[in-house]
Amino acid sequence: MRKNIVAGNWKMNTTVPEGVELAKAVNEAVANANGIKCDVVIGVPFTHLTAVKQVIDINKVGLAAENCADHNSGAYTGEVSAPMVASTGANYVILGHSERRGYYNETAQMLKTKVDLALEAGLKVIFCCGESLEEREAGKVEDIIKAEISESLFHLTTEQWSNIVIAYEPIWAIGTGKTATSDQAEEVHAFIRGLVAQQYGQQVADDTTILYGGSCKPSNAPELFAKPDIDGGLIGGASLKAADFMGIVTAF
């Protein structure tokens, strides 16, 4: 059975002290909540990983880096490798976010390398894919999604795939206040699950967690999460306030 997951992506927000307080608040809220029906993960800046790890119960709140390098070590000033991330106690890494692809020109081949290095380091990968508004209006949604997933992930073995979580994030709905309707989101999630089934078989597809990322908030989370192929969310802005984030966690 696949897991339901609600993962926060703080992006480039909060100082270390602010992040520690936010992590404490999330950890306390999770600890005090009854009957949570999903795993909870927080994705924090590199600078926060070690400090946040010290104030959360990693068995109740997973810890993710927001990226990692496409090399394990060497003369790559300013980069942070997957083994470095793992050494902080983090257990997830977010890869392929549209902001990384768009602002920092991350290619499918680069992401393929990052995925391999992350898995080698023992990290679970939250792999993002999604189309722009122009691509959606041109009818290219399925082509874009298929290319992003197949070119960076479909070389993996079935065993490796068990450590992959997919996050569908329509770029036009990130930080814009626009949200894909639950039917629009479900349509793409079902398409993604179908791609996985073609590559790895139906059982693997049924066990794959697929998250929705794109202006998900407490008000629309219940409708989104009620869809059969939407297994949770990758949450941006709403993850920066513990109460809002927990409003999404409890939507299950």
Secondary structure, 3 states (H helix, E strand, C coil): CCCCEEEEECCCCCCHHHHHHHHHHHHHHHHHCCCCCCEEEEEECHHHHHHHHCCCCCCCEEEEECCCCCCCCCCCCCCCCHHHHHHCCCCEEEECCHHHHHHHCCCHHHHHHHHHHHHHCCCEEEEEECCCHHHHHCCCHHHHHHHHHHHHHCCCCHHHHCCEEEEECCHHHCCCCCCCCHHHHHHHHHHHHHHHHHHHCHHHHHHCCEEECCCCCCCCHHHHHCCCCCCEEEECHHHHCHHHHHHHHCCC
